[in-house]
C-alpha cells in the first residue's frame, strides 16, 4: 500500500488549512456562492437536496483499518452514524454540516486521506479491480499503475478546470473486467506484447449519463514508461477541443464521436510526440512504485477441508461458495462483504459495522480492505483456516448475506432521497426488489444477474450497463421508472436496450418478476440472463412485461 511521504503530508495539511480559510470567508459573507462553488467542489463538497455531501477519496479502493476507523469516527461525530460507498470506490457522508467539513478534512489528513478532486471538472479518483494483486491471471498488479496516475493527476494545474469531469479506470485481467474499463473517459488495460514486455492498451471516449457510449481503442500497445506522456497528450487534446458551451456535450466521449476515433487518435499521437520527450517514466521510478505494492509475506498454509463444518453449518457453505473468491496464494481466499441488506440503502455502512470490519481486517488479514465498484467491501487476504471464524462475526452483524453477483446485490445511487439532480427515488425501488427476492434459493436459481438503479440520466447507478437497468424519470411531477435490458460492463461490453414506456413505482417488482419469469421460460441449460437475452432479443420480454 502506498504511504505518504513527508511532502505528501505537508501538501494535504496545507490544502486543509487553505480550505478552512476559504470556508470561513464564505460563511462570513466574504466569498459569494459562485466564488465558493469551485473551491468546495475540488474539495469533495456538494450541496445536495437536504444537506451538504462530502465525498472522500479512496484511491483505487484501497484502505487500511486505521483509515476505516477514522471514517467511522467521523460518521459518528459529524454525520448520522453511517457512510455510503459509491460506484467510484469512494466514501460519502450525506449529512455533514458545512462549517464542520474543514475539521473533518483535518482529521482525515491524520490518516493520509483527503477529498481532493472527488468532484469538479478535473481528473477524478482512478478505479480498478477490487481484487487487484491477489487473483491469478493478472498480467501485472494494476495498483502501481493507478498510483502513478493518481500522483500525476493530483493538483495537475493544466487539468484543474477541464470541460467536464474526467474518469480513468485500469484493469489487468483478460477473462473478466471488474473495473468497467470500457465506460470510462480513459480505459487502461495492462497487456503484454510478443516480446513479453508489459505495457498498455488505451481506450477513450467511454461513459454513461445522457449519452452512453462504449469506449474505443486508440492505442493497441503503449510501453509502460510512456503511460503518463500518453495520458497527458489525451487530456491536452480534450482540454483544447472539448466543448465548454454546453455541459451536456462536454465529455470527451462527445468529442471522440464528433471527430471520429481515428482523427482523435491522430491528434493524440501528434501531441504525444511532444509530451514523450519530457514525461517518460524512469525505470527506477517504476521499480519503486512496484515495491510500494510488494506482496505480503504469506504463510505456507494448506487448503482447508470444510466438509465437517459444512455439514453442521450449511449457511457457511453457501457464503463461502458465493461470497469468497480464489486467491493466487494457496491457503487463502478473497472475501467480499455484502453491504446490500433489506432495510438498508445499498452501499450504506454504519459506524459500528465499519469498526467490526476494521477489527476483522486486523485480525484475519494484513490490516487492509478494499471498497468495490459494486458498493461492497472486500478483505482480500484471508487464510482459509480463519474463514469460519470470520463468517461467524459477519453473521452476527448482518454482514453475511450470500448473494454477491446475484440479483439482490444491487448497484444503486442515492437517488431522490438525497440528490438534488434526481428525478425519482432509487433506494425504495432497491428495497422493494430485495424484499420480493428475499428467498436465496430463488435468487440462486436465477443465476448471476447485474441489476443497477439510477435516479436520473446522470447514471450514477450505472443502469445502462446492468443486465437489468432501472432509470428514474419524471412524468408530470410523478416518479416513474424506465427499464433497460442487456447491458454489460465486462469485456464484451454492451448498453441496455429500452424495454418500452416507463412504469409506476408500485409495479416495478411485478415487472422485474415478469422479466425474470420470461428468462426462466426461455433459457437453455446453464445460460445466464445476459446470454439468454442476447440469444432471443428484447421482444419476448416486452410482450410479457406489457401484457
N, C-alpha and C positions, 0 to 999 in steps of 0.2 A: 504494500500500500504506500502511495506517495505521501510523504510527510513534509510539512512546511520547512523551508529554510528560514533563517533569521530575516532575510529580505522579504520573503512571502508574508511572514507575520507582521513585519513593520508596515507593509503595503496595506494589509487588511485593517490593521489598527488605525492607520491614517484615514482610510476610507470611512470607517465608523465615525471617527471624530468629525470628518467633513460632513457626513450626512446628518449627524446630530445637530451641527450648526445650521444646516440648511432647513431642517425640520423646525428648529426653534424659531428661525426667522419667518418661516411660513406661518406658524401658529401665532406669531406676534404681528402678523399682517404686513411684514416687510417683503414677502415674496407673494406674487399673485398665484392663482391656481395654474395658469398657463406656464408660469416660470417654474413652479414646483413639479409639475407633472413629469417632465423628462428626467428630473433628478430622482424622484421616487421610483419611477419605472425601472431605471437601471440599478436600483437597489431592491428590486423584487416586490415593490409595494403597489398593489392595485386598490382601487376603490370599487367595492362590489355592491350588491343590491342593498345590504343592510349594514355592512361594516367593512373596514379595510381587509384585504387578504395579503398575507406575507408569504412569498414563495422562497424557500430555502434551497440552495443549490446542493445537489448530491452528485458530484461528478461521476459519470458513467455508473451511477447507482451504488457506489462503494462507500460504506461507512464502517466505523468501529463502534464497539459497545459504549465507550465513553461519550461519543457523539450522540448516540441514540438516547442515552440517559439525559444529556443536556436538552435535547428536543423534548423529552418527556417533562423535564422540569419547567421548560418554557410554556409548554401546553398547560401545565397545572397552574403556573403563576400568572400568566399573561393571556391565556385563552380560556376555553371552556373544557379543558381536560382531555382534549384529543387533537390529533393532526390527521392530515389526509395525504396519501401518496398519489402522485399524478402519473400520467402515462409517459412523462419525460423522466421518470425516476426521481423527481424532486419531491420535497415535502412542503405542504402548505398549511398555514394557520388561517382559519376562516374568521376569527373574531378578535384580533388584537386591537387595542386602542392605538390610534395614530401616535399619540405622544409617547407610547411605550416602545415603539418599534426601534428607535436608536439604542435603547438599553438592551433589547432582545438581540440586536446585531452585535453589541459589545460582548454579551455573554457567549454568543455563538463563536466569536473570534477566539475565545479562550480554548476552544476545542477544534480550531482550524476549520471553521465553517463560515459561510457567508451567504449573501443573497444577490451577489453581483451578477448582472446580465441574465437574471432569470426572467426578465421581461424587457420590453422596449425593443426598438428596431436595431437589434445588434445580434451577434452570434450567441445563441443560447447554449444551454448545457448539452454537451456531447453525450450520446447514449450508446449502449452496446448490449450484447447478450448478457443476461444476468448470471449465466454460468461461465462467464469468460475465465479462462485459465485453468479450469478444473475438469473439462469434458474432453473425451477422446475425439480425435478427428479434426481438431483445430489446426490450421496452417501455422498459426502463431497466436500467442496470447494477445488479444486486441487492446488490453488496458494500457500498455505503454504507448500505443498509437493515440488512444483517447487522451492520455495525459499530455502528449506533445501538442495535440490540437488545443487542449484547454490552456496550456501555457502560452501558446501563440495567440489565441483569440482573446484572452482576458485583457481588458484595458487597451485593446488594439485601437489606436487613435483614428486610423483611417476608416474603421468599420464600426464606429460607435453610433452612427446615425445612417443606417442603411435605408434603402427604400421601404423595407419591411423586415420583420423578424426573420431569423435565419437559423436553420436547424441541420445538424450533422449527426449521422449515425455510422457505426463501424461494426462489421461482422467478419468472422474468420472461419465460418463453417460452410461447407458446400452442400450438406444434406438438409440443413434447416436454417432458417433466418429468424431468430427470436428478437431481432432489433428493428424489423420492418424497414430495412435499408432503402427499399425502392420508393418509399413515401417520404423521403427527406430532400431538402434543398440540395444537399450533397450526401451521397451514399458512398461509403468506402468499404470495399471488400478486400480483405487481405488474401493474396494469391501467391502462387509460385510460378516462375517461368520454366522453360525447358531445362535451364541450367540448374534448377533447384534454388534459385535466389528468391528471397521474399520481397514482394512488392505489393502494388495496389491496383485494383480495377476501380475506376471512378465513374459514378453515376451522378447526374444532375437533373434538376427540374421535377423531382417528385414532390408530392404534397397532397393534402386533403382540403378541407374548407369548401368554399363555394365552387371551386373548380378543381375537383380531384384529378390528379394526373400521376401516372406511373413514371418514375424516373428512367432516363435513358443513359446508356453507356457512352461516354465521350472519350474515354481513355482506357484501353484494354490492359495496358501494362505501364506502371509508373515505378521507377526504382524507389526504394524506401527512403533514401536520403533526399529525394526531391519532393516529398509529400507537402511540406509547408510551402515551398515555392509554387507548387501547382494550385494548392488551395488559395493562396494569395492571388494568383492570376484569375481564378474563377471569381473570387469576391470583387476584384478590381473591375472586371468586365461587367458584373452585375451592378456594382455601385455606379458605374459610368452610364450604363444603358438602361437600367431598371426604371420603371415608371414611378414618378413621385406625385403625379397629378390625381391619381385615383388609387386609394389604398386597396381596393378590391382587385386591382390589376397590377399590384406592385411586387408580388412574389416572383422569385426567379423562374418558377415554372411557366409563368406567362411570357417572360422574356424568351426563354428557350423555345417555347412553342411559336412565338412570333417570328423569331429569327430563323427557326429550324435548328435542330440539334447539330447538324453539320456546320452551319455558319457560326453558331455559338462556339462549337469546339475549335473552329479556326481562329476566332478571336482570342480564346483562352490560350491556344498554342502560341500565338503571336506575343501575348503578354508574358507567357511563361519563359520565352527566350530572354526576357529582361530579369524576371524575378529569380530564375535559377542561378544567375551569376552571383547573387548576394545572399540567398536564403537556403543554400544547400546545407543539410544537417550533417555535422561532422560525425565520424564513426564513434568517437569517444562519448559523444552526447547520446547516441543511440544505445551504446553499451550501458551507460549509466542509467538510462531510462529503463532498460530491461531489468537491471539489477533492483530497481525500486519494487519490482513485482516478482522477485525471485521466489520460487515455490517454497512453501513452509517445509519444515523438517518433519515429514510424515513418518509415522511409526510403521513398523512392519507387522501389520495386522492381517489375520486370515479372514476370508469371507465367512460371515456368520450363517449358521443353520438355525432358522427361526421356527422350525416345524412344531416344536412343543409349545412355543409361545403363541403361534397362530391358532393352534387347537383350542387354547384357553381364551384367546382374545382375537376373535375374527375381525373386529373393527381395526385393530392394529395392522392386521394383514392387508386389509383394504387400504388403509392410509399409506402403508409402506409401498404397495404396488402402484399407487396413483400419485401421491404427493412427494415421492422421492425419485431421484434420477441417478443413473450410473455415473460414477466418478472414475477419472482416469487412473487413480491410485487404488490398488487392491485394498479391501478392508474399509473403504469409506463410501459414503453416499452423499448426494446433494439433496437437501430438504427444502421444499417450498412450503411456507406457512400461509394458509389462506386467510385473507382479510375480507372474505365475502361471507357474511353471516346474516341470517334472517334478522331483521330489525336493526341492522347496521348498514350505513351507506357504504358501497363498495370502496375499498381503499382507506377507510377510516380506521384509526387505531388509537386507543386510549392511552393515557399516561401510564396506567398500571400495566397494560399489555406491552408497551414499549420497554418497561423495566423488566418484565418477565423475559422478553426476547433478548434483551441485553445480557441478562443473567445466563440464559441458555448459550449465548454466543461465547461467553467467558468460560462456562463450564464444559461445553462439549465441542467447541471449535477453537479457532485461534483468535477469538475476540472480534471477528469481522462478520459483516452481514451485507446483503445486497437488497436494495429496493428494485422492483421489477417493473417492466413496461406494462404488465398486466395488473399492476396495483397490488401486488403481494410482497412478501419478504422472503428471501432465501438465506439459509445457512448452508454454505456450500462445502464444508469440510467436516462432516460429522462421522466419527468412527461408527462402523456398523454395530459394534458391541454396545453403543450408547443409544441406539435408536429407540428401543423400547422405553427407556427411562425418559428420553426427551418427549416421546409421544405422550406419555402419561401426564407430563406437565402441560403440554398443549391441550390435551383433552380436558383437563381440569379448568382450563382458562378459555374454553370455547374457541380454540385456535386450531383444531384438528379436523375440520371438515375435509373429507377426502373427495375432492372434486376438481382438482387442478386440471385445466384443459377441457372441462365439460361445460354444459350449457349454463350452469349456475355460477361459474367462475366468470362473472360478467365484468367487462370493462365499462365504466360509466363516469361521465363528467358530473360535476356538482349540480349543473342544470339550474332551473329557475328557483330552486331553494336558496341559492346563494348568488349566482352570476347575473349581473345586470344586462348581459347580452342575450341571455337565453330566451327562447320563445315558449318553452314549456319545461316542466319539471322532468328530471331524469330519475332521481332516486326512488320516487314512488313506483315507477314502472319497473325498475330493477327489483324492488321489494315484492311486487305482485308476481313477477315471473319466478322469483326464488321460492315464494310460497307455493305457487302452482306445481313446481317441480321439486318438492322437498323430499320425495322418495328417491333415495340414491340408486335403487335397483332400476328404476325408470330412467334416471339420468345416465347410468352406465349403458343401458340398452341402446340409448341414442348415439353412443359413441362420441368422439371428440367434435365439439361444435364451439366456434367462437361467436359469442353474442355481444355486440357492442352498442352502447346507447349514448347519443349526443342530444343536448337540449337545444342546439341551434346549428346552423350551417357552418359555424367555425370548426365543428367536428373534433372538439377536444376529447370526445369519447370514441373517436376513430370508427364511427358507424359505417363509413364507406368500405372498410376492409374486414368487417365482421362477416362470417359466413351468413349470419343473420344480423342485419343492422337496423336500428330504430332511431329515427330522427324526429325530434320535437318541432312542430310547426304551429304557427298561429293562424286560426281561421276565425276572423271577425271577433277577436278577443278570446276565443276558446282554444284550449290546448288539444291539439290533435297530433297523430304520430304516423309518419311515413315509414314503410317497411322496405328494406332492400335485401336482396338475396345474392349469394355467390361471391361476396368479397373475400379476399385472402391477402394476408400481409407477408406470406412466405416467399421463397424464391420464385414460385410460379404465381406471382402477384396478379391480382385481379380486383376490379372495382365492382361493388354490388350493383345489381340491376333493380330499378324501382318496381315494386310489385304492382302498384296502382294507386288509386286515391287513398288518402290518409284515413286513419281510424280514430275514433274517440278513445280516450284513455281507458275507460272501463272495459273495453272489449279486447284490449291488447293481449292479455293472457290467453283468451279464447283463440285469437288469430294465430298466435305462436303455436298453440296446441294443434290447430288445424294444419299449419305448415309442417309440423313435425310428424303428424299422422300421415300426411301425404308422402313424406320422405320414407317413413317406415313401410308404407304400402309399396313403394317403388324401388327401394334399394335392393341391390344384389348382395350376395354373401360378402360380409366384411367390408362393405362400402361405407365410407364416411359421408357425412352430409354433403360436403363440397364436391365429392366425386359423383354422387347421385345427381346433384343439381347440374353439374356440367354435362352430364350424360343426357338428361331428359329436358333441360331447359326450364324456363320460368312458367310456361303455360299451365302445366298441371297444378302448380302451387296457386297460381292466380285463380283458376277455376274453383278450387276448393275454398280459398280464403274469402272469395266474394259470392259464394253460392247462397 
